Amino acid sequence: MSQQRTVIPQTEPPLPAKETLPTMYDLPSENPEEPGLPDEFHIWQPQLLTRTLQLTDYPPSRLFVGTDLNLYYDVKNPLWHKRPDWFLVLDVPRLYEGTDLRSSYVVWQEGVNSFLVVELLSPGTEKEDLGELALLEDDEISEVDSTEINGQPKREIPPRKWDVYERILRVPYYVVFSRYSDRLRGFKLNGGRYREQSIDPEKPLFLIPELKLGLGIWQGEFEGINRSWLRWCDQEGNWLQTEAERERQKRIQLAEKLKSLSAEQLAALGISLEDLE
């Protein structure tokens, strides 16, 4: 395990951020207030998104996908972080400094913000994930306030996920999906604020032109579970396959070709008709 460094005071001229500010190795990768994953859906759904993501403009070595990983975003409050269910960063090394698997994503060290964040709604996280769109009570609105209460400084409260993604990180695309209502909602950053994009409820599809892909709701079986899933598709709405699905399709096509051969030809190849059933 790598040793934590002592943070070096800033100098003139300023030293690089990697030498003066906390790095991935200096910051915790777990939060005792958010232990583990909430349910199986939060395990399998991000995996399906990762396995069906196929980008033509970025090789796998130049993009990073994070799943339930601490995302550190505020250098003034270096322990503040969010844990997106799934997020995509473009044009960064797949490995930290090209050598190590990431235990977190530290924005001030990487220099590149997320391009897309996907949150999977739960009853306990809806207000955090939807920010102003959720009907918050006045006393539940999170604000950073440095005023005093009874002569004591008021504790700074981290902003909600919505505010971090929209106003701090300025993530271009934000998607939320509810497993309870099977509702897909997509937001695009426009003029510094998220604007909800129109999605056809009969055929839910949220296109992201820069990726030449879209996210839609697919009904099917993944890891033995048949339900509605959030899944990548091409611009025409054709579902992108996982590697396992592609291999299965190849086997089916090969079996169909072999079925056109005679019994004698199959025997010569050491294949019986029963093998093709």
Sequence and secondary structure as in RCSB ss.txt:
>XXXX:A:sequence
MSQQRTVIPQTEPPLPAKETLPTMYDLPSENPEEPGLPDEFHIWQPQLLTRTLQLTDYPPSRLFVGTDLNLYYDV
KNPLWHKRPDWFLVLDVPRLYEGTDLRSSYVVWQEGVNSFLVVELLSPGTEKEDLGELALLEDDEISEVDSTEIN
GQPKREIPPRKWDVYERILRVPYYVVFSRYSDRLRGFKLNGGRYREQSIDPEKPLFLIPELKLGLGIWQGEFEGI
NRSWLRWCDQEGNWLQTEAERERQKRIQLAEKLKSLSAEQLAALGISLEDLE
>XXXX:A:secstr
           SS   HHHHS  TTTS S  TTS S S THHHHHHHHHHHH   SSS GGGEEEESS  EE  T
TSTT EE  SEEEEESS SSBTTTB  SSEEHHHH    SEEEEEE TTTHHHHHGGGS   GGG       EET
TEE       HHHIIIIIS  SEEEEEETTTTEEEEEEEETTEEEE    SSS EEEEGGGTEEEEEEEEEETTE
EEEEEEEEETT  B   HHHHHHHHHHHHHHHHHTS HHHHHHTT  GGGG 
